[in-house]
Amino acid sequence: MKAYIALIIGALSISTSAIFVKFTDAPSAVIAFYRLFFAVVFMTPLFIVKHIRETKQMNKKDWAFAVLSGTLLAFHFILWFESLRYTSVASSVVLVTLQPIFAFVGGFFFFKEKITKSEWISALLAILGSVIISWGDFRVSGEALYGDILALIACAMVTGYWLVGQHLRKQFSLITYTYIVYGIASIVLSGYVALFRYSFFSYDVNDWINFILLAVIPTLFGHSLFNWAMKWVNAAMVSMAILFEPIGAIILAYIWLDENVYLSQAIGSFFIIVGIGAYMFGKHVKRI
């Protein structure tokens, strides 16, 4: 029961990410930088005390994977946060949730993985949902469609981050993997911020509060609860719980941001969640 409660709290925690981004006027790259930078700062004591010795086992190939993974994560956050400037929380978060489908497509084209008929149907449902959302947003405004496109690219980036990171996650502890990749992503983002001459410090108290909340609630607290719950529930159950992120984000956006949900967004979200849910359930059944 505690594990299921943890999954619910974790899903609610990661649902706040888009809301905190909406609450700050700082550039997207700056928000992304401080989200990961503060997460690294908070993780440093634990990493130094218990996990720093693992880095001695990393070879050049491991570091290359870590750099690529961190770079993909950095640009995922830049693109996703930027998408929230143009489109609604509902559209952006739901489209970013298409990660399993992007992984499915990547596995088919790059690793020649066999795809079952049910998996194709699941993917087509999710793709249909994204088309419905994008078409509805296009009818609202061209800017909303642009935000949808950014969210889809951000989804592709984070899928690449997961695929590349698998190599490291199998060899090292979660803390070591997360600390190194978050650290590299922070360095990449700091370079991006400096290149475009954004300020690192000229932000008000509200912005700084949201930077810290992003690092603590969705980044450390939310994902940590998922990892803790995996001791008692299987990975498929955790993956299904993550599908509640867009639902939670939409509800929070309605309460805190007064964002209404259009019919096209509701229908599209339904198809995407059903498609991804069916895909993840099929994967779980196949393993059994």
BAFI-3210 file (N, C-alpha, C; in Angstrom, 3 decimals, decimal comma, padded with zeros to 6 digits):
// residues 288
n [1|2|3|4|5|6|7|8|9|10|11|12|13|14|15|16|17|18|19|20|21|22|23|24|25|26|27|28|29|30|31|32|33|34|35|36|37|38|39|40|41|42|43|44|45|46|47|48|49|50|51|52|53|54|55|56|57|58|59|60|61|62|63|64|65|66|67|68|69|70|71|72|73|74|75|76|77|78|79|80|81|82|83|84|85|86|87|88|89|90|91|92|93|94|95|96|97|98|99|100|101|102|103|104|105|106|107|108|109|110|111|112|113|114|115|116|117|118|119|120|121|122|123|124|125|126|127|128|129|130|131|132|133|134|135|136|137|138|139|140|141|142|143|144|145|146|147|148|149|150|151|152|153|154|155|156|157|158|159|160|161|162|163|164|165|166|167|168|169|170|171|172|173|174|175|176|177|178|179|180|181|182|183|184|185|186|187|188|189|190|191|192|193|194|195|196|197|198|199|200|201|202|203|204|205|206|207|208|209|210|211|212|213|214|215|216|217|218|219|220|221|222|223|224|225|226|227|228|229|230|231|232|233|234|235|236|237|238|239|240|241|242|243|244|245|246|247|248|249|250|251|252|253|254|255|256|257|258|259|260|261|262|263|264|265|266|267|268|269|270|271|272|273|274|275|276|277|278|279|280|281|282|283|284|285|286|287|288]
n.u [000,825|001,978|003,761|002,089|000,858|003,092|003,574|001,367|001,778|004,229|003,516|001,855|003,764|005,606|003,851|003,767|005,775|005,483|003,825|005,361|007,234|005,640|005,143|007,339|009,189|011,638|014,188|013,877|016,163|017,587|015,866|015,912|018,627|018,954|017,146|018,398|020,930|020,521|019,461|021,700|023,368|021,967|022,179|024,862|026,178|025,311|026,242|029,040|029,639|028,718|028,867|030,868|033,116|032,425|032,841|035,439|035,379|034,489|035,010|036,387|034,378|032,096|032,022|031,634|029,056|027,736|028,127|026,750|024,175|023,599|023,669|021,503|019,441|019,629|018,869|016,351|014,964|015,220|013,766|011,257|010,437|010,378|008,313|006,129|005,771|004,331|002,231|-000,506|-000,463|-001,739|-001,581|001,239|002,367|001,065|001,909|004,660|004,633|004,665|006,892|007,319|006,356|008,036|010,373|009,671|009,449|012,099|013,432|012,465|013,418|016,202|017,242|016,110|013,990|011,398|007,982|004,829|001,411|-000,460|001,123|001,640|-000,938|-001,342|000,604|-000,368|-002,773|-001,796|-000,360|-002,454|-003,826|-001,974|-002,013|-004,651|-004,612|-002,669|-003,885|-006,153|-004,934|-003,701|-005,879|-006,583|-004,352|-001,361|000,899|000,396|000,507|003,201|004,323|003,467|004,987|007,572|007,320|007,060|009,570|011,102|010,255|011,335|014,019|014,257|013,650|015,846|017,721|017,002|017,408|020,153|021,190|020,701|022,849|024,635|023,052|022,695|025,104|025,904|025,018|021,816|022,032|024,668|024,622|022,556|023,562|025,949|024,992|023,087|024,854|026,532|024,599|023,935|026,303|026,353|024,030|024,741|026,705|025,122|023,424|025,319|026,301|024,117|023,897|022,207|021,115|022,520|021,758|019,901|017,108|013,864|012,607|010,477|011,078|013,449|012,488|010,825|012,735|014,113|011,995|011,388|013,675|013,505|010,809|009,519|011,903|013,788|012,197|009,809|010,755|012,404|010,630|009,354|011,468|011,962|009,568|009,795|010,937|008,913|006,878|006,401|008,287|006,574|004,221|005,118|005,689|003,099|002,026|003,345|001,974|-000,067|000,895|000,325|-002,442|-002,583|-001,136|-002,797|-005,061|-003,945|-003,139|-005,583|-006,607|-004,622|-003,704|-005,848|-006,361|-008,235|-009,488|-009,569|-011,909|-010,646|-008,154|-008,854|-009,920|-007,713|-005,804|-006,977|-006,774|-003,965|-003,155|-004,559|-003,408|-000,634|-000,894|-001,973|000,160|002,245|001,055|000,862|003,586|004,227|002,656|003,820|006,333|005,614]
n.v [-001,201|001,218|001,599|002,047|004,398|006,012|006,070|007,516|010,007|010,602|010,861|013,107|014,921|015,160|016,264|018,917|020,236|021,656|023,688|025,201|026,171|027,842|029,761|031,393|034,051|033,854|033,144|030,138|028,457|029,270|028,576|025,788|025,325|026,066|024,323|021,795|022,366|023,080|020,652|018,994|020,207|019,652|016,901|016,402|015,976|013,315|011,902|012,244|011,026|008,327|007,367|008,318|006,809|005,107|006,404|005,946|003,624|004,237|004,302|005,696|005,333|005,174|007,775|009,169|008,351|009,442|012,203|012,605|011,797|013,665|016,036|015,689|015,651|018,248|019,842|018,840|019,905|022,676|022,963|021,902|023,595|025,962|025,432|025,690|028,369|028,996|027,222|025,492|024,099|021,639|020,648|020,657|019,034|016,571|015,866|015,613|013,361|011,303|009,698|006,768|005,902|007,166|005,851|003,304|003,635|004,369|002,011|000,290|001,340|001,765|-000,381|-002,566|-003,925|-006,315|-005,660|-006,014|-006,570|-005,427|-003,514|-001,787|-000,811|000,506|002,518|003,920|004,911|006,701|008,467|009,429|010,828|012,895|014,238|015,169|016,945|018,807|019,756|020,953|022,958|024,410|025,547|027,279|029,025|029,934|030,096|028,335|025,869|025,904|025,703|023,120|021,652|022,130|020,794|018,149|017,732|018,029|015,781|013,781|014,278|013,651|010,993|010,010|010,574|008,723|006,295|006,375|006,614|004,134|002,401|003,282|003,229|000,541|-000,232|001,379|002,829|004,371|006,928|007,707|007,656|009,548|011,854|012,402|012,723|014,781|016,714|017,091|017,958|020,362|021,808|021,989|023,519|025,858|026,826|027,323|029,332|031,340|031,723|032,852|035,096|035,414|036,511|035,298|035,912|038,070|037,934|037,858|037,224|035,411|033,972|032,630|031,031|029,311|028,079|026,508|024,946|023,467|021,901|020,403|019,270|018,044|016,976|015,755|014,810|013,703|011,799|010,299|009,026|007,321|005,608|004,514|003,150|001,099|-001,043|-002,573|-002,710|-003,522|-002,412|-001,807|-000,977|001,376|002,840|003,113|004,710|007,095|008,016|009,438|011,934|013,999|014,243|015,135|017,535|018,979|019,339|020,863|023,103|024,108|024,840|026,574|028,230|028,967|027,763|026,620|023,540|022,519|020,881|019,393|018,970|017,394|015,095|014,295|013,877|011,739|009,671|009,489|008,760|006,337|004,900|004,810|003,627|001,105|000,135|-000,020|-001,830|-004,067|-004,626|-005,353|-007,675|-009,297|-009,764|-011,290]
n.w [000,000|000,774|-001,318|-003,508|-002,706|-002,735|-005,489|-006,378|-005,105|-006,261|-008,984|-008,826|-008,003|-010,182|-011,908|-011,358|-012,647|-015,194|-014,312|-012,469|-014,259|-015,796|-013,907|-013,761|-015,323|-016,433|-018,951|-020,924|-021,051|-018,816|-016,723|-017,063|-016,562|-013,812|-012,630|-012,910|-011,896|-009,171|-008,346|-008,613|-006,718|-004,328|-004,311|-003,999|-001,353|-000,654|-002,881|-002,720|-000,267|-000,520|-003,202|-004,935|-005,530|-007,570|-009,960|-010,701|-012,085|-014,565|-018,042|-021,166|-023,061|-021,461|-020,406|-022,758|-023,465|-021,274|-021,651|-024,075|-023,303|-021,251|-022,754|-024,508|-022,613|-021,626|-023,857|-024,223|-022,006|-022,544|-024,969|-024,242|-022,103|-023,517|-025,267|-023,620|-023,535|-025,732|-026,207|-024,552|-021,182|-021,140|-023,857|-024,289|-022,200|-022,568|-025,156|-024,749|-023,242|-025,010|-025,046|-024,800|-027,292|-029,124|-028,422|-029,178|-031,984|-032,520|-031,744|-033,688|-036,166|-035,752|-034,284|-035,361|-034,133|-033,556|-034,150|-032,744|-033,840|-032,065|-030,818|-032,930|-033,323|-030,878|-031,098|-033,326|-032,301|-030,350|-031,992|-033,568|-031,584|-031,033|-033,467|-033,497|-031,306|-032,200|-034,573|-033,498|-031,941|-033,961|-035,185|-033,209|-032,910|-034,729|-033,158|-031,057|-032,356|-033,082|-030,535|-029,947|-031,782|-030,813|-028,378|-029,248|-030,443|-028,178|-026,832|-028,444|-027,931|-025,147|-025,262|-026,662|-024,704|-022,702|-024,106|-024,760|-022,215|-021,064|-021,253|-019,270|-016,955|-016,456|-015,484|-013,364|-010,149|-009,464|-008,308|-008,921|-011,759|-012,267|-011,004|-012,439|-015,116|-014,809|-013,919|-016,166|-017,999|-016,767|-017,126|-019,935|-020,296|-018,921|-020,614|-022,851|-021,874|-021,370|-023,981|-025,352|-023,903|-021,667|-018,474|-015,421|-012,885|-012,485|-011,362|-009,835|-006,467|-006,638|-008,975|-008,199|-006,158|-007,607|-009,247|-007,348|-006,372|-008,658|-008,848|-006,513|-006,101|-008,637|-009,798|-007,892|-005,666|-006,877|-008,875|-007,244|-005,523|-007,310|-007,950|-005,437|-004,990|-006,804|-005,546|-004,605|-006,504|-010,014|-012,951|-015,049|-013,783|-012,616|-014,927|-015,944|-013,959|-014,422|-016,567|-015,519|-015,166|-017,212|-016,760|-014,107|-014,434|-016,163|-014,564|-012,458|-013,922|-014,663|-012,168|-011,020|-013,093|-014,553|-017,004|-019,668|-021,043|-024,307|-026,525|-028,541|-027,361|-025,168|-026,434|-028,001|-025,970|-024,661|-026,617|-026,805|-024,179|-023,866|-025,984|-025,265|-022,781|-023,472|-024,956|-023,016|-021,252|-022,893|-023,255|-020,654|-020,262|-022,180|-021,062|-018,881]
ca.u [000,000|002,863|004,342|001,074|000,716|004,284|003,376|000,393|002,449|005,249|002,847|001,431|004,972|006,130|002,828|003,941|006,897|005,047|003,220|006,443|007,822|004,703|005,151|008,520|009,378|013,032|014,358|013,756|017,476|017,948|015,033|016,449|019,931|018,830|016,460|019,376|022,041|020,148|019,321|023,065|023,846|021,314|022,617|026,308|026,634|025,066|027,122|030,420|029,767|028,421|028,903|031,908|034,105|031,976|033,334|036,741|035,125|034,033|036,019|036,108|033,081|031,078|031,961|031,048|027,611|027,249|028,086|025,653|022,931|023,405|023,376|020,120|018,560|019,669|018,058|014,953|014,375|015,119|012,673|009,973|010,079|010,052|006,996|005,116|005,568|003,504|001,031|-001,039|000,115|-002,383|-000,998|002,673|002,694|000,573|002,776|005,950|004,409|004,767|008,218|007,366|006,119|009,278|011,311|009,161|009,850|013,558|013,815|012,105|014,258|017,641|017,681|015,391|013,173|010,128|006,830|003,597|000,256|-001,049|001,999|001,379|-002,236|-001,110|001,348|-001,255|-003,701|-001,071|-000,069|-003,729|-004,084|-001,102|-002,509|-005,879|-004,216|-001,978|-004,861|-006,976|-004,133|-003,485|-007,096|-006,589|-003,324|-000,125|001,853|000,107|001,039|004,651|004,610|003,278|006,142|008,683|007,085|007,347|011,031|011,580|009,965|012,350|015,283|014,283|013,692|017,259|018,387|016,758|018,028|021,610|021,524|020,541|024,180|025,211|022,148|022,870|026,411|026,145|023,852|020,959|022,556|025,861|024,183|021,792|024,433|026,869|024,255|022,555|025,984|026,927|023,519|024,070|027,436|025,880|023,053|025,452|027,326|024,037|023,003|026,393|026,389|023,041|024,031|021,154|021,641|022,456|021,372|018,941|015,745|013,254|012,473|009,532|011,802|014,380|011,674|010,383|013,908|014,369|010,869|011,563|014,748|013,146|009,558|009,438|013,177|014,307|011,148|008,939|011,443|012,933|009,533|009,167|012,557|011,751|008,412|010,156|011,322|007,730|006,024|007,222|008,559|005,393|003,306|005,695|005,484|001,696|001,796|003,865|000,952|-000,966|001,501|-000,450|-003,739|-002,331|-000,713|-003,980|-005,894|-003,251|-003,177|-006,952|-006,789|-003,675|-003,451|-007,134|-006,309|-009,331|-009,118|-010,424|-012,407|-009,613|-007,113|-009,398|-010,009|-006,348|-005,175|-007,569|-006,164|-002,552|-003,033|-005,012|-002,403|000,574|-001,270|-002,091|001,513|002,964|000,412|001,285|004,978|004,230|002,101|004,815|007,389|005,067]
ca.v [000,000|002,382|001,766|002,652|005,787|006,703|006,285|008,602|011,255|010,850|011,351|014,480|015,754|015,490|017,044|020,338|020,789|022,664|024,796|026,041|026,863|028,909|030,768|032,246|034,739|033,706|032,395|028,686|027,852|029,605|027,717|024,438|025,295|026,074|023,088|020,720|022,822|022,922|019,220|018,495|020,729|018,919|015,508|016,330|015,302|011,870|011,361|012,227|010,091|006,934|006,903|008,929|005,795|004,451|007,124|005,375|002,490|004,729|004,433|006,753|005,056|005,549|009,241|009,636|008,144|010,393|013,535|012,616|011,715|014,957|017,047|015,461|016,076|019,710|020,419|018,454|020,889|023,971|022,909|021,704|024,813|026,970|025,103|026,177|029,804|029,158|026,388|025,263|023,017|020,396|020,177|020,441|017,899|015,331|015,525|015,170|012,029|010,318|009,071|005,334|005,713|007,548|004,754|002,210|003,947|004,290|000,602|-000,341|001,813|001,713|-001,656|-003,616|-004,702|-006,771|-004,951|-006,786|-005,841|-004,620|-002,368|-000,848|-000,167|001,429|003,661|004,692|005,633|007,826|009,411|010,068|011,804|014,064|014,963|015,864|018,080|019,791|020,362|021,847|024,129|025,190|026,315|028,344|029,991|029,364|029,999|027,111|024,766|025,991|025,145|021,675|021,107|022,157|019,731|016,873|017,625|017,806|014,377|012,994|014,477|012,914|009,571|009,761|010,605|007,434|005,218|006,468|006,423|002,742|001,793|003,645|002,856|-000,882|-000,468|002,193|003,093|005,455|008,209|008,037|007,966|010,797|012,965|012,705|013,216|016,097|017,640|017,400|018,777|021,704|022,461|022,321|024,615|027,085|027,304|027,847|030,604|032,311|031,981|033,764|036,256|035,552|036,768|034,193|036,338|039,175|037,429|038,213|036,162|034,422|033,113|031,761|030,028|028,323|027,299|025,526|024,015|022,570|020,950|019,548|018,508|017,074|016,354|014,863|014,167|012,889|010,648|009,464|008,184|006,260|004,644|003,832|002,252|-000,045|-002,170|-003,371|-002,865|-003,704|-001,223|-001,502|-000,222|002,719|003,496|003,474|005,823|008,310|008,489|010,352|013,273|014,994|014,458|016,005|018,855|019,655|019,751|021,953|024,280|024,632|025,447|027,651|029,117|029,235|027,276|025,745|022,440|022,467|019,551|018,686|018,553|016,297|013,904|013,901|013,349|010,422|008,721|009,314|008,009|004,967|004,269|004,523|002,670|-000,211|-000,276|-000,422|-003,040|-005,142|-004,943|-006,044|-009,011|-010,062|-010,200|-012,347]
ca.w [000,000|000,807|-002,654|-004,376|-002,253|-003,240|-006,925|-006,534|-004,722|-007,280|-010,192|-008,547|-007,902|-011,508|-012,603|-011,044|-013,407|-016,156|-013,572|-011,957|-015,415|-016,150|-012,847|-013,868|-016,609|-016,853|-020,206|-020,777|-020,785|-017,434|-015,877|-017,182|-015,895|-012,355|-012,208|-012,791|-011,053|-007,766|-008,092|-008,426|-005,434|-003,244|-004,356|-003,811|-000,124|-000,751|-003,919|-002,224|000,848|-000,824|-004,591|-005,774|-005,935|-008,802|-011,137|-011,077|-012,975|-015,864|-019,096|-022,133|-023,678|-020,477|-020,349|-024,024|-023,321|-020,272|-022,280|-025,043|-022,546|-020,594|-023,778|-024,949|-021,524|-021,568|-024,935|-023,960|-021,104|-023,229|-025,943|-023,580|-021,387|-024,525|-025,815|-022,684|-023,794|-026,923|-026,173|-023,210|-020,391|-021,573|-025,112|-024,163|-021,332|-023,184|-026,288|-024,215|-022,689|-026,094|-025,001|-025,147|-028,723|-029,794|-028,185|-030,011|-033,361|-032,582|-031,701|-034,961|-037,264|-035,489|-033,724|-036,098|-033,204|-034,104|-033,598|-032,862|-034,369|-030,990|-030,584|-034,018|-033,045|-029,767|-031,626|-034,198|-031,432|-029,757|-033,070|-033,890|-030,528|-031,216|-034,650|-033,083|-030,472|-033,045|-035,468|-032,685|-031,578|-035,181|-035,400|-032,201|-033,325|-035,263|-032,058|-030,306|-033,151|-032,940|-029,225|-030,049|-032,506|-029,865|-027,397|-029,904|-030,568|-026,808|-026,542|-029,154|-027,208|-023,886|-025,622|-026,929|-023,398|-022,046|-024,876|-024,601|-020,810|-020,648|-021,147|-017,973|-015,868|-016,183|-014,867|-012,182|-009,306|-009,936|-007,832|-009,711|-013,117|-012,263|-010,623|-013,538|-016,277|-014,444|-013,869|-017,548|-018,573|-016,185|-017,797|-021,290|-020,181|-018,537|-021,847|-023,696|-021,263|-021,605|-025,420|-025,738|-023,025|-020,675|-017,135|-014,482|-011,530|-012,368|-011,285|-008,552|-005,468|-007,153|-009,917|-007,464|-005,451|-008,595|-009,645|-006,297|-006,340|-009,809|-008,529|-005,379|-006,177|-009,741|-010,174|-006,860|-004,876|-007,721|-009,461|-006,160|-005,042|-008,304|-007,800|-004,157|-005,142|-007,648|-004,703|-004,301|-007,687|-011,204|-013,754|-015,859|-012,939|-012,495|-016,226|-016,033|-013,028|-015,051|-017,505|-014,826|-015,153|-017,959|-016,128|-012,962|-014,916|-016,717|-013,427|-011,769|-014,798|-014,579|-010,848|-010,727|-014,230|-015,221|-018,380|-020,063|-021,934|-025,490|-026,864|-029,311|-026,428|-024,372|-027,283|-028,337|-024,755|-024,427|-027,551|-026,469|-022,929|-024,135|-026,839|-024,498|-021,747|-024,112|-025,340|-021,812|-020,734|-023,783|-022,916|-019,365|-020,478|-022,965|-020,150|-018,037]
c.u [000,866|003,460|003,347|000,819|001,888|004,150|002,413|001,041|003,509|004,655|002,389|002,633|005,499|005,114|003,001|004,988|006,481|004,464|004,297|007,122|006,953|004,748|006,364|008,647|010,809|013,106|014,354|015,079|017,922|017,162|015,587|017,773|019,774|018,071|017,476|020,533|021,709|019,954|020,693|023,613|023,267|021,772|024,087|026,748|026,477|026,009|028,553|030,612|029,658|028,748|030,078|032,927|033,716|032,539|034,690|036,583|034,734|035,185|035,606|034,740|031,940|030,910|031,352|029,523|027,015|027,124|026,927|024,305|022,608|023,048|021,942|019,127|018,490|018,766|016,594|014,285|014,229|013,904|011,313|009,521|009,692|008,667|005,881|004,872|004,539|002,203|000,618|-000,297|-000,437|-001,707|000,464|002,992|002,242|001,482|004,146|005,840|004,505|006,096|008,226|007,174|007,350|010,321|010,962|009,601|011,362|014,057|013,553|013,085|015,761|018,124|016,943|014,561|011,851|008,963|005,570|002,463|-000,380|-000,203|001,829|000,081|-002,089|-000,415|000,458|-002,281|-003,034|-000,761|-001,330|-004,069|-003,254|-001,537|-003,755|-005,548|-003,589|-002,943|-005,757|-006,225|-003,866|-004,698|-007,199|-005,600|-002,105|000,905|001,652|000,650|002,562|005,085|004,470|004,480|007,372|008,549|007,406|008,849|011,649|011,367|010,991|013,698|015,346|014,254|015,132|018,065|018,224|017,472|019,539|022,007|021,404|021,880|024,781|024,367|022,284|024,154|026,619|024,856|023,079|021,518|023,754|025,480|023,492|022,686|025,331|026,125|023,652|023,675|026,436|025,874|023,590|025,193|027,042|024,943|023,722|026,153|026,303|023,589|024,041|026,477|025,337|022,918|022,798|021,801|021,516|021,799|020,237|017,489|015,174|013,091|011,550|010,214|012,710|013,636|011,248|011,541|014,147|013,251|010,951|012,618|014,302|011,935|009,509|010,742|013,664|013,202|010,298|009,620|012,024|011,853|009,255|010,228|012,427|010,648|008,756|010,682|010,141|006,791|006,920|007,345|007,356|004,395|003,799|005,473|004,039|001,381|002,255|002,853|-000,041|-000,387|000,678|-001,813|-003,596|-001,973|-001,898|-004,875|-005,262|-003,269|-004,560|-007,161|-005,926|-003,489|-004,716|-007,114|-007,483|-008,816|-010,108|-010,827|-011,358|-008,496|-007,580|-009,438|-008,611|-005,628|-005,681|-006,914|-004,707|-002,391|-003,472|-003,964|-001,155|000,280|-001,361|-000,716|002,285|002,379|000,822|002,710|005,057|003,738|003,099|005,924|006,919|004,971]
c.v [001,260|002,667|002,442|004,116|006,617|007,005|007,448|009,950|011,627|011,418|012,794|015,424|016,144|016,297|018,551|021,017|021,919|023,893|025,742|026,814|028,047|030,066|031,700|032,834|034,626|032,946|030,892|028,017|028,114|028,741|026,296|024,306|025,189|024,857|021,985|021,094|022,634|021,449|018,599|018,951|019,929|017,464|015,332|015,636|013,781|011,230|011,228|011,157|008,630|006,457|007,405|007,900|005,114|005,116|006,591|004,222|002,935|004,865|005,525|006,579|005,470|007,066|009,811|009,489|009,156|011,798|013,636|012,624|013,048|016,058|016,919|015,919|017,600|020,335|019,981|019,515|022,257|023,993|022,754|022,968|025,923|026,702|025,627|027,674|030,007|028,357|026,139|024,142|021,679|019,826|019,792|019,182|016,580|014,909|015,041|013,754|010,934|009,564|007,587|005,072|006,101|006,451|003,547|002,413|003,839|002,854|-000,104|000,041|001,612|000,365|-002,847|-004,521|-005,095|-006,096|-005,781|-005,909|-004,937|-003,389|-001,326|-000,092|000,861|002,699|004,542|005,479|006,877|008,892|010,163|011,137|013,052|014,901|015,763|017,098|019,184|020,500|021,340|023,106|025,016|026,076|027,468|029,435|029,249|029,191|028,709|025,892|024,730|025,405|023,638|021,015|021,066|021,034|018,362|016,664|017,362|016,354|013,464|013,089|013,635|011,408|009,160|009,705|009,269|006,292|005,198|006,137|004,996|002,055|002,056|003,147|001,373|-001,157|000,253|002,431|004,289|006,816|008,640|008,449|009,330|011,990|013,380|013,322|014,593|017,138|018,059|018,274|020,206|022,488|022,895|023,524|025,927|027,690|027,931|029,214|031,691|032,700|032,990|034,965|036,503|035,806|035,528|034,597|037,361|038,701|037,711|036,983|035,041|033,440|032,126|030,671|028,913|027,481|026,159|024,486|023,014|021,500|019,941|018,666|017,559|016,328|015,342|014,088|013,231|011,634|009,725|008,527|007,039|005,169|003,856|002,794|001,009|-001,235|-003,115|-003,567|-002,948|-002,414|-000,817|-000,662|001,217|003,501|003,945|004,662|007,144|008,881|009,440|011,765|014,286|015,277|015,407|017,415|019,650|020,166|020,936|023,239|024,932|025,382|026,691|028,662|029,503|028,820|026,334|024,661|022,400|021,025|018,741|018,180|017,358|015,002|013,387|013,286|011,948|009,368|008,442|008,452|006,562|004,221|003,878|003,494|001,260|-000,747|-000,788|-001,699|-004,259|-005,582|-005,753|-007,483|-009,899|-010,587|-011,328|-013,655]
c.w [000,000|-000,571|-003,594|-003,987|-002,767|-004,728|-007,172|-006,222|-005,752|-008,550|-010,011|-008,516|-009,275|-012,317|-012,387|-011,923|-014,342|-015,459|-013,059|-013,092|-015,818|-015,151|-012,907|-015,264|-017,118|-018,178|-019,954|-020,419|-019,349|-016,454|-015,879|-016,429|-014,385|-011,835|-011,972|-011,871|-009,578|-007,401|-007,820|-007,075|-004,276|-003,185|-003,973|-002,516|-000,187|-001,758|-003,408|-001,154|000,397|-002,246|-005,436|-006,276|-007,245|-010,047|-011,606|-012,061|-014,388|-016,856|-020,090|-022,795|-022,746|-020,416|-021,619|-023,981|-022,348|-020,864|-023,267|-024,329|-021,882|-021,567|-024,280|-023,879|-021,452|-022,633|-024,849|-023,094|-021,767|-024,150|-025,274|-022,853|-022,362|-025,114|-024,934|-022,821|-024,905|-026,879|-024,728|-022,497|-020,865|-022,818|-024,938|-023,364|-021,951|-024,328|-025,822|-023,645|-023,745|-026,109|-025,356|-026,634|-029,528|-029,618|-029,043|-031,474|-033,522|-032,575|-033,014|-036,071|-037,024|-034,974|-034,341|-035,169|-033,863|-033,381|-033,815|-033,393|-033,306|-030,690|-031,684|-033,776|-031,922|-030,246|-032,488|-033,397|-030,840|-030,797|-033,492|-032,857|-030,681|-032,412|-034,294|-032,252|-031,325|-033,988|-034,700|-032,302|-032,785|-035,468|-034,392|-032,597|-033,856|-034,166|-031,268|-031,045|-033,060|-031,594|-029,215|-030,723|-031,597|-028,838|-027,986|-030,071|-029,197|-026,397|-027,212|-028,431|-025,931|-024,143|-025,926|-025,644|-022,678|-022,770|-024,705|-023,166|-020,315|-020,422|-019,766|-016,812|-015,495|-015,410|-013,544|-011,400|-009,854|-009,548|-008,666|-011,121|-013,172|-011,988|-011,780|-014,730|-016,000|-014,422|-015,262|-018,215|-018,048|-016,848|-019,209|-021,249|-019,782|-019,747|-022,774|-023,184|-021,528|-023,078|-025,864|-024,805|-022,155|-019,316|-016,260|-013,156|-011,436|-012,400|-009,901|-007,661|-005,964|-008,109|-009,186|-006,706|-006,410|-009,122|-008,642|-006,234|-007,493|-009,516|-007,477|-005,667|-007,377|-010,007|-009,139|-006,147|-005,729|-008,236|-008,389|-005,616|-006,017|-008,126|-006,493|-004,291|-005,948|-006,850|-004,492|-005,492|-008,919|-012,011|-014,600|-015,073|-012,766|-013,781|-016,387|-015,137|-013,635|-016,041|-016,848|-014,742|-015,948|-017,341|-014,941|-013,387|-015,456|-015,595|-012,692|-012,598|-014,771|-013,257|-010,666|-011,849|-014,987|-016,689|-018,649|-021,009|-023,087|-025,782|-027,611|-028,404|-025,598|-025,176|-027,619|-027,154|-024,459|-025,325|-027,193|-025,221|-023,112|-024,960|-026,072|-023,407|-022,301|-024,491|-024,121|-021,218|-021,568|-023,506|-021,627|-019,518|-021,210|-022,045|-019,241|-018,810]
res [m|k|a|y|i|a|l|i|i|g|a|l|s|i|s|t|s|a|i|f|v|k|f|t|d|a|p|s|a|v|i|a|f|y|r|l|f|f|a|v|v|f|m|t|p|l|f|i|v|k|h|i|r|e|t|k|q|m|n|k|k|d|w|a|f|a|v|l|s|g|t|l|l|a|f|h|f|i|l|w|f|e|s|l|r|y|t|s|v|a|s|s|v|v|l|v|t|l|q|p|i|f|a|f|v|g|g|f|f|f|f|k|e|k|i|t|k|s|e|w|i|s|a|l|l|a|i|l|g|s|v|i|i|s|w|g|d|f|r|v|s|g|e|a|l|y|g|d|i|l|a|l|i|a|c|a|m|v|t|g|y|w|l|v|g|q|h|l|r|k|q|f|s|l|i|t|y|t|y|i|v|y|g|i|a|s|i|v|l|s|g|y|v|a|l|f|r|y|s|f|f|s|y|d|v|n|d|w|i|n|f|i|l|l|a|v|i|p|t|l|f|g|h|s|l|f|n|w|a|m|k|w|v|n|a|a|m|v|s|m|a|i|l|f|e|p|i|g|a|i|i|l|a|y|i|w|l|d|e|n|v|y|l|s|q|a|i|g|s|f|f|i|i|v|g|i|g|a|y|m|f|g|k|h|v|k|r|i]
***
